Amino acid sequence: MQIHVIYGAGLIGVYLAGLLRQALPDAKVLVVGRPSVLARYSKQLTLINLQGDSLCCPAPEVIELDNPLLKQADYVWLTCKTTALASVLHELTGVISDTCPVFTCQNGIGAQAMVAEQLPHNPQSTALIGCNVVLAGDDGLRQSSEGGLILEDAGLYGQLLPNWPERFWSLSLTDDMPAMQWAKLQLNLTNAVNALADEPLLNVLQQRAMRKVVASMMDELLAVCRGKQLALPRLTKVTPALLPSILRLPNWLFRRVAAAMLTIDPEARLSMWWDILQGRQTEIDFLQGAVVREAQSLGLAAPVCDRVYKAILKLQTGEAVSKTDWLG
């Protein structure tokens, strides 16, 4: 019997646990996390897709770090925030087997290097999760944007494929994960603007001035990708190169051309806004920070990413940030 361990009991980690249990009915799927966090799923877990369809799964099985099953794990999925990754890797060192494959599922650029340094003997792979998940009801999790799970491990992909609940997350295989990661990072650049604006995401997308900031950051990222000779794949209905132009459209035209972007929960906010609200460190170093560092290494400039990066650093330390600090 295979054992899959998910370290990170957030919304993504628990949603993934439910899908793995459906795809691998004979496997044991365990979640490392605080029982208090997972108490809301004590009876069952309800997964809801973009179309509103529901899938009822058994409640996640929670374990502590001293559980002997960790040593027997066949796969470990790291679904914690990138900011928590260093401490998580420290906790896992010497706990899991050196032969256990480790999947990094973090946003941005940099998680893979951290895993390679801390767990040098473990086979390492990346699992890109290309969508957002929000709470729904007492025991539910709802997919709130298009996308799914992208793997670079063909063996595991083959194991999951026959029973994978495709309607609840798409499942695909890639042979160019770096390009996939940069394509996901392009979409994640909106996260910081949502946090700085301190407004629901829908409000942000309806304001051309804010969309233009996101578009300029995307242009800087695309220049970095050209310098790195990365051909970005399409993760949404719009190709990466066209996204900045669409975001810059006048409001009346944007509402027509990009109607799908606006069909979101009117109160939804992205994860960085929640991090700021709760006084936690954000993932900005692995998002806009990564663009700035890569641009500098290539002799390029990324002034808008740098401006937003510095504004978030101020915000997460409790300093006041005005719109002129980042809106330009």
N, C-alpha and C positions, 0 to 999 in steps of 0.2 A: 504494500500500500504506500503510495506516494504521500509525502507530507509537504505542504506548502505553508510557509510562515510569512505573514504580512506584518512588517514592523511599521506602524503608523496608523493609528485608529481614527484618522480623520475621515472626511466624507468620501474622498477618493479611495482610501484604503478599504473602507467597509463595503463600498459599492463593488470594488474589485473582488473582495472576499465572496460576496454573493454570487458573482458571475463565475468565479472559479469553482464554487460548489456545484453550480449547474453544469458546467462543462466537464468536470471530473467527479462524477458521482461516487466513485470508489476511493477517492483521495480524502485525506484529512486536511482541512484548511483552518489554520489557526491565526489569530490576531494577537499581536503583542500590544497591549495598551492598558490604560487604567480602567478597571471594571466600572468606575463611576461614569466614564465617558460612554461606555458601551451599554449602560443600563437601559437606555431607551429601546434597545433592540433585544431585550431579554426574552421575548416570546417569539418574535419573528422579525424578518427584515423584508420590507416591501420596496422593490426597485421600480421606478417609473421612467419611461423613456420620453423622448421629445414629443411623441404623438399622444402621450397620456396613457399608454398601455402599462399594465401593472404585472409584476412578477413577484410572487411570494416565495421567500427562501427561508430556510432555518436560520435562527439567530446565530451570529458569529460566535465561535468558541474562543474564549479569551484565555491567554496564558501569561504567566510572569516570566521574567528572564531566567529564573532558576529552574524552569521546567525542563526535565531531561529530554523531552521531545525535540527541543531546539537542536540538540547535538545530532539528532537523527534526521533533521530537515533535508529534503531533497532539493528544495528551492527556497530562497529568501527574497522577498519583494520589499524594497525600501520605499515606502510611500510617505515618509515624514517630509516636513518642509526642509529645503536645502539648508536653512539656518540651523536646524537641529541635527543635521547629518553627522557632524564631527562627533558629537556626544553619543549618538546612536552607534556609530562605528566603533567607538571606544568600548561601549557596552558589549558589542558582539564579538570583539576580539577574544579569541580563545574559547568562545561559547559555541559557535557553530563549527562544523567540520571544515577543514581546508579544501575539501573536494566539493563543497556545496556551492552551486552557482548562485550569484547575487545579482539581482536586477535593480538597477537604479531607475526610479520613476520621477525624478525631480525636474522641476521647471528650470529653464535657463542653461547656462554653460558653466561647467566646473565640477559637477557632482562626480563624474567618472574618475577624474584625477584624484579626488579625495578617497574614493573607494579603493583605487589601485594602490594608493600609498598605505592605507590602514589595513587592508586585507589583501596583501600582494599574492597570496597563494590561491585565493578563490577565483574560479572562473567568473568573469564579469561580463554582463550584457546590459543593454539599455532597453527599457520598456517605456515607450513614449505614450502618454495618455493625453489625447488631444481634445478633451472636452471638460466642461465644468459640471459640478454636482452640487446641489443645494438640498437642505432639509425639506421634507414634505410630510406633514402630519406627525403622528406620535411615533411611528416606527418606520418612516419612509425616507428614501433618498431619491431625488429626481435629477435626471440629466437635464442640464439647462442650456447646453449649446451642442452643436453638431460635432462629430468626431468619435473616436474610440481608442482602442488599444493597438499600438503598432510595435511589433517585435522584430528583433534581428536574429533571434534564435530559431532556426528552421525546425529543429527537433521538437522544441516545446510547442511551436506553432502547429506542427502536425498532430501533436497530442490533443491540443485544445480544439482544433477545427471541427471534428465530427459533431460535437455536442454544444458548440459555443452558441449562446443565445444572441444571435446577430442583431436582433431587433433592439437590444438594450445597450449594446456597444458594438460598433463595427470591429472586426479583427482583420489585420493585414500584416504582411511581412515586407521588410525593406532590406536592401543590400547597401543602403547609404544613410545610415542613421545620423551622421553629422549634419547632412543637409536637412533631414527631417527636424532635428533639434533647432536649427536656425530658423526654419519655417515656423515652428511653434513659438520660438522667441519673438518673431515678428508680431504674432498675434498677442503675446503676453505684454508687449510694450504699453498697451492700453491700461494695464493694471495700475501703474503709477499715476497716470492722469486721473483715473477714478479716485484714487486715494487723495490726491492733491485738491481735486475739485470738491471733495466732501459732499458729493451728490450721488444719487442713484445712477447706475451706468446708462440707463435710457436717457436721462437728462444730459449726460456728457455727450452721447452720440448725436443728440439733437442740436448741439451748439457747434457751429462751424469753426469757431476760433479754437475750441478744444480739439476738434477732429484734425485741424491743420497742424497742431503740435504733434499728434500721433503720426500723421502723414510724414512730417519732417524727420521724426525719429526712424520711421520705416525706411525712408530714403537713405539715411545714414547706415542702417543695417544692411540694406541691399548693396550699398557701395562696398561695405566690408565683405559681403559674400562674393561679390565679383572679384575682389582682391584675393580672396581665398579660393577662387575658382569653384565655388559651390553653386550648383544649379538647384534652386529651391523647388521642391514639389508643391503641389496645390493641396492644402489641408481643408480648404473651404470651397465654396462654389466659385470664388474669385481667385485668379492667379496672383501670386505674391507681388509681381511687378505692377499690377493694375490697382492694387489696394490703395496706395497713396493718392492716386488720381481720383478715385471714387470718394475717398474721405474729404477731399478738397472741394467737392461739388457744392454749389449753393444749396441751402437747406431744402428748398422746394424740389430740386432735382434729386438730391440725395435720398429724400423720402420715397421717391419713385423707383430709383435705380437700386437702392439698397434696402428695400422694405424688409427683407429677411433679417437684417441686422437689428431692426427695431422691434421685432416680434419677441420681446423678452419681458420677463417679470418687471413691472414698472418700479419696483422697490429693490431689485437685485443690485448688489454691489460686489466687487471683486475682492479676492483674498487680501490684497495689500491694504485695502481700506479697513478690513477687520483687524489686521495686525496692528495698524496705527491706533485704532479704537481701544484695543486691549493692551496697548503699551508693549507690544512685542517687536523684536527686530524683524525687519522686512527682508525679502529676497532681492532687494534692489542691486546688490553687488553682483548677482548672477544673471541679472536682466540688463538694465541700462548700463550697469557697471561693466559687464562683459563686452558690450558693444564699444564702449569708450576705450577699454584696454586693447581690444583687437584692432580698432581703428588706429590707435597710436602705434601699435606694432607694425602696421602696414604703411605708416606715414600719412594717414588720412585724418581728417577732422570729424568729430561728432559733437558739435557744440550744443545741439538741442538735447541729445541724450545726456550730455554732461550737465546741462542746466537742470534737467529734471532729476537726475541722479543726486545732485547736491541739495536740491530742494527736499527730496525725500529724506536724506540724511539729517537735515535740520528738523524736519517734522517728527522723525522717530525719536529725537532727543528732547522733544517737547518745545522746541523753538517755534515762534510764530513764522508762518510762511505766507506771503501775499501772492496774489495771482501774477503780479509783475515779476516775481522771482522765477517763474517757470513758463508763464504764458507768452512772454515776449512782447 
